[in-house]
Amino acid sequence: MGDGGARLGHPVAVPYPEKLLAEDEEAVRHLHPHWLTIFWPIVWFLVLVGGASFGAASIPDGDRQGLFRLLLLAGALVLALALVLVPLLRWRTTHYVITTHRLLFREGILARHGRDIGLSRITDVSYRQSLWDRVIDSGTLTIESAGDSGATVLKAIPDSDGVQQLLNHMIEEDADRRARENAGYIRGNDAELL
């Protein structure tokens, strides 16, 4: 086959989101939810470690001490799974990516869901910030798009007003790019007719 054979796939490992982009598409901004969304899971982790350590040390000596400590540890692990690990994984696996052509949203490891919205289909972008959101520079984006699926709500977006402005700017650039492509296509067809 030699050098003429085409390889399928990218020759090197490509990180998310670059592996999802089209050939002429670039990632403009890649976001996770605001880092304060992992504040409470970290607090729960510290409380669980402290509580389990204190509880294990408080168990009186006796022939059932090992069993009680094992039960306490098992309970702490179950709580840590639900209150710490799941929210941390949810934060880590949630991606909001603005590209030159679309908005990508992905969430989850085992049970995954996501959505790709072409910039040309977005009809409105708005953001909402509470007083606390303004203090931590976060907020909620609501993206209305043409189609049946309704609004997409992205919560805990860092710099939500800046992201909203960026999305509006990218929508305008996408419309200009499409207009230039269509004008070039039409001029190209007219040139062939002459």
Buried (B, 14 or more C-beta within 10 A) or exposed (E): EEEEEEEEEEEEEEEEBBEBBEEEBEBBBBBBBBEBBBEEBEEBBEEBEEBBEEBBEEBEEEEEEEEBBEEBEEBBEEBBEEBBEEBBBBBEBBBBBBBBBBBBBBBEEEEEEEBBBBBBBBEEBEBEBEEEBEEBBBBBBBBBBEEEEEEBEBBBBBBBBBBBEBBBEBBEEBEEBEEEEEEEEEEEEEEEEE
